[in-house]
Amino acid sequence: MPGLLAASHAAASEPVLERLTRLHPKLIDLSLGRMERLLDALGRPQDRLAPVLHVAGTNGKGSVCAFLRAIAEAAGLSAHVYTSPHLVRFHERIRLAGQLVAEEQLHETLLEVERANGDAPITFFEITTACALLLFSRIPADVAILEVGLGGRLDATNVVAHPAATAVSAIGFDHMDWLGDSLAAIAREKCGIFRARVPAVTGAQPPEARAAIAAAAAEAGAALLARGSEWEIAPCGAGLRWQGFGEAFTLPMPSLAGPHQIDNAGIAVTTMLASRVVRGEGIGAALAQGLTRAEWPARLQRLGRGPLVGLLPDGWELWLDGGHNPAAGAVLAAQAAQSWSDRPLYAVVGMKAGKGVGGFLDALMPHCAALWAVAEPLQHLAMPVEEIVAASGGGARPGPTLAAAIAAAAREPGPARILICGSLYLAGLVLAANG
């Protein structure tokens, strides 16, 4: 069975984006010098933004941003949001006052930023981040939410001198070639976004990371707000109870699936309250509505329609998650153990080459009735199927493609649940193909 075909979105911005990938020989080259030079040439747009909420972390930072946006909009505020990577179209990375950036806006601003940069070396992420900041500086909004791309200290988003609040979600092992080989080292890099006298929010963390975060906050002079000391969130009846700063709120369970989203929701609530972007008598209602309205594709997302769903027998479920590191595997394992024990779970795993597949599979495999390894023809930097099978100790079956793997899983005893996971690049192909 053939692999998936990526959706085609011909647009004037595409050749510009393609050119921008060739301005630096490396995809990743952590430094702020190139970014500061370009932003100076653009008139320092980072100094003319709405109140900024800056979010770092290994896992969950995108979910935190989704909750922050939903809470702000539930309060009647307009929000700019910058996240990465995109799943299907680049436009997903830039949301302007609630709407994805329009093609004409994006094209014109990319050209402007390209002219300002000239032929100077700069990474793709850096120059496109400059584009987002320039757009944010020109369009009114009540809040600007920035997701760190990689790390924090030297990330291209770390150019805002006085954010309204910063946050660090769950710390785990990922990108160790750039961030360090210990949780403490990784945490220190993430905490490079902390600023003096600015609230710095963090949720549940491993002890080593928690200690490093506390030390980084003290060094920066940031006001650390850690779960378990300054705030807490916990299940309460059919919902949640958040408490901190002498306040307490009874909240619904979040719309995003998985027990880990309770921590992410708590980080978002704490960050929003600490920033004082949302205030007044209606804040409780805004927090509650925001938690139930948040959307974040490919993070434990159930697919309800489309060609891939059509491959399944009646009563089956198809889920999608882009998590790709050991901590993400542990999150999926917790979801399987706590919420998915009612039926067999079949996993379809495709990963990016160079990722540590062993830790991811070790956590997930004990909860799966069967697992297939896949590599789509158009999947960016796909890990070979044979490598995934080898990392599984021979427990995984070769797909070798997604459609073939789903068809094979659908022949297993059911009704059952199929989880596609392991890569945001694979997730983007799934969303494009499934309509």
RAVEN-V719415 format. One record per pair of residues at least 12 apart in sequence whose C-alpha atoms are under 6 Angstrom apart, sorted by the first residue. I is the first residue (numbers start at 1). J is the second residue. Records with the same first field share a line. If there is no record, write none. Layout:
I=J / J
This chain:
1=404
3=376 / 401
6=429 / 432
7=432
13=107
20=124
21=124
23=121 / 122
24=121 / 122 / 123
30=154
31=154
32=154
38=117
45=134 / 137
46=160
48=137
49=137
50=142 / 143 / 144
51=143 / 144 / 164
52=144 / 145 / 163 / 164
53=145 / 164 / 165 / 166
54=146 / 166
55=147 / 166 / 167 / 168
56=148 / 168 / 190
57=168 / 169 / 170 / 171
58=170 / 171 / 172
59=170
60=169
61=169
64=264 / 268
66=294
67=294
68=268
70=290 / 294
71=286 / 287 / 290
74=286 / 290
75=286
77=142
78=97 / 141 / 142
79=97 / 98 / 141 / 142 / 143 / 144
80=95 / 96 / 97 / 144
81=94 / 95 / 144 / 145
82=94 / 146
83=147
87=428
88=428
97=141
126=156
151=189 / 190
152=189 / 190 / 192 / 193
153=189 / 192 / 193
164=275
165=198 / 199 / 275
166=200
167=200 / 201 / 202
168=202
169=202
170=205
172=327
183=209
184=208 / 209 / 212
187=209
195=220 / 222
196=220 / 221 / 222
197=221 / 222 / 223
198=222 / 223
199=223
200=223 / 224 / 225
201=225 / 226
202=226
203=226 / 227 / 267
230=244
231=243 / 244
233=266
239=251 / 252 / 253
240=252
251=288
254=291 / 292
255=292
257=300
258=335
298=320 / 321 / 322
299=321
300=320 / 321
301=319 / 320
302=318 / 319
303=318 / 319
306=434 / 435
307=434
308=434
312=410
315=415
316=415 / 416 / 417
317=417
318=418
319=419
320=419 / 420 / 421
321=421
322=421 / 422 / 423 / 424 / 427
323=422
324=422 / 423
325=360
326=359 / 360
329=360 / 363 / 364
330=363
333=364
343=416
344=369 / 416
345=368 / 369 / 417 / 418
346=368 / 369 / 370 / 371 / 418
347=371 / 418 / 419 / 420
348=371 / 372 / 373 / 420
349=373 / 374 / 421 / 422
350=373 / 374 / 375 / 422
351=382 / 383 / 422 / 423
352=381 / 382 / 383
353=381 / 382 / 383
358=391
371=396
372=396 / 397 / 398 / 399
373=385 / 397 / 398 / 399
374=399 / 400 / 401 / 402
375=401
376=401
379=426
